[in-house]
């Protein structure tokens, strides 16, 4: 009758963690580090729960970033290149008088 006890110890087939059998469904849905999860920032990525923190902070195109030119504006990472090259007041542009020098847009 050991195999039917809800307190028996079972092992997750994915991550190898041991826990009481009665917690198997909860582990699989909420706690297993190798379960697949969708990115909470809304990009189309699906990763393991263990990998999601790095994705959210360093890889997700929808993560929040500050302008690297220092204008103080925040945006989603996928918008940064366009902002910094053509919208930022701190971007470097050619002198409008045509002298060949470069200057900050401001």
C-alpha positions as CSV (number, residue, x, y, z in Angstrom):
1,X,0.0,0.0,0.0
2,X,3.1,2.3,0.1
3,X,2.6,3.3,-3.5
4,X,-0.9,4.9,-2.8
5,X,0.1,7.0,0.2
6,X,-0.1,10.7,-0.7
7,X,2.8,11.4,1.7
8,X,5.2,9.1,-0.1
9,X,8.2,10.8,-1.6
10,X,8.2,11.1,-5.4
11,X,10.8,12.5,-7.8
12,X,10.1,15.1,-10.5
13,X,10.8,13.5,-13.9
14,X,12.0,16.8,-15.2
15,X,14.2,18.4,-12.5
16,X,14.8,15.5,-10.1
17,X,13.4,17.3,-7.0
18,X,11.9,15.1,-4.3
19,X,8.6,16.0,-2.7
20,X,5.4,14.4,-1.2
21,X,3.2,12.8,-3.9
22,X,0.3,15.1,-2.9
23,X,2.4,18.1,-4.1
24,X,3.1,16.7,-7.5
25,X,0.6,18.8,-9.4
26,X,1.6,22.0,-7.6
27,X,5.2,21.3,-8.2
28,X,4.7,20.7,-12.0
29,X,2.5,23.9,-12.4
30,X,4.2,26.4,-10.1
31,X,7.5,25.2,-8.7
32,X,9.5,23.1,-11.1
33,X,12.4,25.1,-12.5
34,X,12.3,23.2,-15.7
35,X,8.6,23.9,-16.5
36,X,7.9,26.0,-19.5
37,X,6.7,29.5,-18.9
38,X,5.7,32.3,-21.2
39,X,7.5,35.6,-20.9
40,X,5.5,37.9,-18.5
41,X,6.7,40.9,-20.5
42,X,4.7,39.9,-23.5
43,X,7.2,38.8,-26.0
44,X,6.7,35.5,-27.7
45,X,9.4,33.6,-25.8
46,X,8.7,30.4,-23.9
47,X,11.5,29.3,-21.6
48,X,12.1,27.2,-18.6
49,X,11.3,29.0,-15.3
50,X,15.0,28.8,-14.4
51,X,16.0,30.8,-17.5
52,X,13.2,33.4,-17.3
53,X,14.9,35.8,-14.9
54,X,17.9,36.2,-17.2
55,X,15.6,36.6,-20.2
56,X,13.6,39.3,-18.4
57,X,16.6,41.3,-17.3
58,X,19.0,40.9,-20.3
59,X,17.4,39.4,-23.4
60,X,13.7,40.2,-23.7
61,X,13.0,42.9,-26.4
62,X,10.2,44.2,-24.2
63,X,12.4,44.8,-21.1
64,X,12.7,48.4,-19.9
65,X,16.0,50.1,-20.6
66,X,17.3,53.6,-20.2
67,X,18.7,55.5,-23.2
68,X,22.4,54.8,-23.4
69,X,23.1,58.3,-24.5
70,X,22.0,59.6,-21.2
71,X,18.9,61.7,-22.1
72,X,17.0,60.1,-19.2
73,X,14.3,58.5,-21.3
74,X,13.2,54.9,-20.6
75,X,11.8,52.6,-23.3
76,X,11.5,49.0,-24.3
77,X,14.8,47.5,-25.5
78,X,13.5,46.9,-29.0
79,X,12.9,50.7,-29.3
80,X,16.4,51.8,-28.1
81,X,18.3,51.6,-31.4
82,X,15.8,53.8,-33.3
83,X,15.6,56.2,-30.4
84,X,19.3,56.6,-30.0
85,X,20.0,56.9,-33.8
86,X,17.2,59.3,-34.8
87,X,15.1,60.6,-31.9
88,X,17.4,61.2,-28.9
89,X,18.3,64.9,-28.1
90,X,21.7,63.6,-27.1
91,X,22.5,61.8,-30.4
92,X,25.5,62.9,-32.4
93,X,24.8,64.5,-35.8
94,X,26.8,66.1,-38.5
95,X,27.1,69.9,-38.3
96,X,24.1,71.4,-40.2
97,X,26.4,74.1,-41.7
98,X,28.3,71.3,-43.4
99,X,31.7,71.9,-41.8
100,X,32.3,68.2,-41.3
101,X,32.3,68.4,-37.5
102,X,29.9,66.4,-35.3
103,X,27.9,67.7,-32.4
104,X,25.1,66.7,-30.0
105,X,21.6,67.3,-31.4
106,X,20.7,69.6,-28.5
